Amino acid sequence: EKGVSDFLRAAAEVGKEAGGAEFVIAGRGPEEKRLAALAAELGIRDRVTFLFDYVPSASVIPVFDVFVSPSLEEGLGLGIIEAAACGKPVVATAVGGSFDAVADGKTGFIVPPGEPRAMAAKVLWLLSHPTEAAAMGTDAREFAAERFNISRAGKEYTELYREVSGG
């Protein structure tokens, strides 16, 4: 459901044009060995770091140029919001809450799920347009601060509770 195989295929495409690109996959799961084998098969195993143990996102995301969420299914992806809050442009698939977390063309890009080439094309665009990517990252930070603000959410929930309770 996380689309990591698609990410690896996109990474292989990116690697063909962006020779120094490195890739990080975070999270544990039953697919670890298969994904490592796929990275080797695609010829990018030496450029992929698998973070199977928990690492705080605030210590990892700031070093990324681009954050990719290749999910095939997703609710509201926390990783997307964390990346935006860190000022990183996002490439996310058009599933679930991605439309709530990414302003397509402004804070990042939304691509069709299951299409590694589309994902790679947007990543390559961001890597080859650093000024625009930085502006998207700035917009992403502002977007996340506005849309996912805990104080604002608390006020909205309080107002909702008042509304539904009649008081």
Disulfide bonds with the S-S distance in Angstrom:
none
